[in-house]
Amino acid sequence: MLERRKTTRTPIAATGRVAFGLGPDIECTIRDVSDGGARLVFARKRVVLPGQFALEIEGEWPRLSCRVVWRAGFRAGVRFVRPGESALRPVVRPSARMAG
């Protein structure tokens, strides 16, 4: 199989939610991420996803704008829409910073 990714994937097993403003969020598991996108796995095979949505990853991660680039059964590949946006750089909130 030809590898088309420009950046290396990092395996993770994080809980996430697809949010698009119409109806309830859709829960998923993020299996890997790269600077350009992520691979999502859903509990149901027939999940209807919009072409573009926000991905919220549990923990200290930014909310990411995503576009679906492929679907296969329970899985979907997404590309991060905003240039320079990456799930590999978790957000450090002020409460998590160490006191100086």
N, C-alpha and C positions, 0 to 999 in steps of 0.2 A: 504494500500500500504506500502510495506517495504521501510524504509528510509535507503539508502546506503551511504549517505554522511558522511564523518568523521568530517567535520567542519560545523558550522552554516552558513546559507545563510543570506545575508544582502540585503533587497529589495532596488533597485535603479531604476531610469528611466533615463538612460544616453544614449546619441546618440553615436553610434560607427560605425566603418568601418572595414570590413574584407579585408585585403590586402594580396595578394599572388603573385604579380608580373606579372600575365598574365591577361591582360585586366583591365577594370576599377575596383576600389574598390566597394564593396557591402555594402550599408548602412544597419544598423540594430539598434534596441533598446536593451540595456542591461537591463533586468528586475531584476536580482539578481546576486550577486557575493559571493564567499566564498574564503577561502585561496587556494582552489584547483581548482576552475573553475567558470563558469558563465552560465546563461541561456540567449540566444539571441532570439529575435523575428524579423522576416523579413516582409517587406511589401508584398512580393509575396510568394506564397506557393511553387513554383517550383524553388527555388534558388539552383543553383549547387555550392556546396562548396567542396574545396579540403579537403583531410584528415587532413592536417595540414596547418596553416596559421598564420599571425600576426593579432592581434586585437588591433585597436587603439580606445581608449575611449576618447570622448570629455572632455577637461579640463586638470587638472594636474595629469594625469595618465601615467604610463609607457606603452610602447608598449609591448604587451604580446604575447608570442608564445603559440598557442592553437592547440589542437587536438579534432576533433569531436568525441563525445562518444554516442550521440543519436540524432535522428531527429524525429519530429512529426509535420507534416503540416508546419505551419509558424515558428515553434520553433526549436531550436537546443541547446543541452547542450555541453559545451566544457570543457576540462580539460587543465589547464596550464601545459606546457611541462617542463619548467625549474624548478628544485627543488627550493623551497623557493620563487618562483615568486608568487606575489599576487596582485590582483587588489584592495585589501583593504588598500594598502599603497601607496597613491598618491605621485607622485614625487613633491618635492618642488624645483622649479627652482630658481636660484640666484635672479632674478628680483622680485620674490614674497617674499623674506625674508625681515624681518623688519630691518631697519637700527639700529645699536647698538649705 
